[in-house]
Amino acid sequence: MGNKIIVGQLVKRRARILGKIRTLEKEAEDLRVIADALGMSIKAFDPTYRVNAIKAVRTNSIRSVYFKNREGTRSVLDVMRDSGKPLSIEDIARECEQFAQDPITRSNRLKQIASVRTIVYKLQARGLVKEVGRDGGVQLWWLRQ
């Protein structure tokens, strides 16, 4: 019985991933068509231009969607001030959910925690927070006085 449940879940997961791959391939195909159209437009204005010599540039990934613009640091500091005790990064992330732009789901929980971890480490580098210990291997953070 247990194997059927596991196999069923693995089948669903594989199907979702294959669907996502198909969607991304379609998006890549659409972008190639647009890039070709832009190349033809360039050639219309300058027939001698070498369109194939245009190098791709790296696009920046989307910034954190877990906080409004530049609100992450303020939110983390507010949570740490209000707590009155040392907190782990997961505890801080849980408390920061109220400030999130989008609802935090199981699927994006790890990304939200990673975003809070980055903020905490930057605050540590600025001297605003410090690691005060470990509780079962989990770092605990406290505001510097």
C-alpha positions as CSV (number, residue, x, y, z in Angstrom):
1,M,0.0,0.0,0.0
2,G,2.8,2.5,1.0
3,N,4.6,1.9,-2.3
4,K,1.5,2.8,-4.3
5,I,1.3,6.1,-2.5
6,I,5.0,6.9,-3.0
7,V,4.9,5.9,-6.7
8,G,1.8,8.0,-7.2
9,Q,3.4,11.0,-5.7
10,L,6.6,10.5,-7.7
11,V,4.5,10.2,-10.9
12,K,2.7,13.5,-10.1
13,R,6.0,15.2,-9.4
14,R,7.5,14.0,-12.7
15,A,4.4,15.0,-14.6
16,R,4.6,18.6,-13.1
17,I,8.3,18.9,-14.0
18,L,7.7,17.7,-17.5
19,G,4.9,20.2,-17.8
20,K,7.1,23.0,-16.6
21,I,9.8,21.9,-19.1
22,R,7.3,22.0,-21.9
23,T,6.2,25.5,-20.8
24,L,9.8,26.8,-20.6
25,E,10.6,25.3,-24.0
26,K,7.6,27.1,-25.5
27,E,8.6,30.4,-23.8
28,A,12.2,29.9,-25.2
29,E,10.8,29.3,-28.7
30,D,8.6,32.4,-28.5
31,L,11.6,34.5,-27.4
32,R,13.7,33.1,-30.3
33,V,11.0,34.3,-32.7
34,I,11.0,37.8,-31.1
35,A,14.9,37.9,-31.2
36,D,14.8,36.9,-34.9
37,A,12.2,39.6,-35.6
38,L,14.4,42.2,-33.9
39,G,17.4,41.0,-35.9
40,M,15.4,41.5,-39.1
41,S,14.4,45.0,-37.9
42,I,18.1,45.8,-37.3
43,K,19.0,44.5,-40.8
44,A,16.2,46.7,-42.3
45,F,17.9,49.8,-40.9
46,D,21.5,48.7,-41.4
47,P,21.9,45.8,-43.9
48,T,25.7,45.5,-43.1
49,Y,25.2,45.0,-39.4
50,R,26.3,41.6,-38.2
51,V,23.3,40.5,-36.1
52,N,24.9,37.2,-35.2
53,A,27.8,39.1,-33.5
54,I,25.4,40.3,-30.8
55,K,26.2,38.6,-27.5
56,A,23.6,37.6,-25.0
57,V,23.7,39.6,-21.8
58,R,22.9,38.2,-18.4
59,T,19.6,39.3,-17.0
60,N,19.2,40.0,-13.3
61,S,17.0,37.7,-11.4
62,I,14.0,39.1,-9.7
63,R,14.7,40.5,-6.3
64,S,13.1,39.2,-3.1
65,V,9.3,39.1,-3.3
66,Y,9.0,38.4,0.4
67,F,9.3,42.0,1.4
68,K,8.3,45.3,-0.2
69,N,11.1,47.3,-1.7
70,R,13.8,47.8,0.9
71,E,11.6,46.7,3.8
72,G,13.4,43.5,4.6
73,T,16.0,44.9,6.9
74,R,13.4,47.0,8.7
75,S,11.1,44.0,9.1
76,V,13.9,41.8,10.5
77,L,15.0,44.4,12.9
78,D,11.4,45.1,14.1
79,V,10.9,41.4,14.7
80,M,14.1,41.1,16.7
81,R,13.3,44.2,18.7
82,D,9.8,43.0,19.6
83,S,10.9,39.4,20.5
84,G,12.9,40.2,23.6
85,K,14.8,37.0,23.2
86,P,17.4,35.4,20.8
87,L,15.8,34.1,17.7
88,S,16.8,31.6,15.0
89,I,16.6,32.6,11.4
90,E,13.6,30.3,10.9
91,D,11.8,32.0,13.9
92,I,12.6,35.4,12.3
93,A,11.3,34.3,9.0
94,R,8.1,33.0,10.5
95,E,7.5,36.3,12.3
96,C,8.3,38.2,9.1
97,E,5.4,36.5,7.2
98,Q,3.2,39.4,8.1
99,F,5.3,41.8,6.1
100,A,5.5,39.6,3.0
101,Q,4.1,40.9,-0.3
102,D,3.0,37.4,-1.4
103,P,1.6,34.6,0.8
104,I,4.4,32.3,2.1
105,T,3.6,28.7,1.0
106,R,5.4,25.5,1.7
107,S,7.0,25.7,-1.8
108,N,8.6,29.1,-1.2
109,R,9.3,28.8,2.5
110,L,13.0,27.9,1.9
111,K,13.5,30.9,-0.4
112,Q,12.0,33.2,2.2
113,I,14.3,31.7,4.9
114,A,17.3,32.2,2.6
115,S,16.2,35.9,2.1
116,V,16.0,36.4,5.9
117,R,19.4,34.7,6.4
118,T,21.0,37.0,3.9
119,I,19.5,40.0,5.7
120,V,20.7,38.7,9.1
121,Y,24.2,38.1,7.8
122,K,24.3,41.6,6.3
123,L,23.1,43.0,9.6
124,Q,25.9,41.1,11.4
125,A,28.5,42.5,9.0
126,R,27.2,46.0,9.9
127,G,27.5,45.2,13.6
128,L,23.7,45.4,14.3
129,V,23.1,41.8,15.3
130,K,25.3,39.1,16.8
131,E,25.2,35.4,17.1
132,V,24.7,34.6,20.8
133,G,24.7,30.8,20.7
134,R,23.4,27.7,19.3
135,D,20.4,25.7,20.4
136,G,20.7,22.2,19.1
137,G,23.0,23.3,16.3
138,V,20.7,26.2,15.3
139,Q,22.2,29.7,15.4
140,L,20.5,32.2,17.7
141,W,20.7,35.9,16.9
142,W,20.3,38.9,19.1
143,L,20.3,42.7,18.6
144,R,23.6,44.3,19.7
145,Q,23.0,46.7,22.6
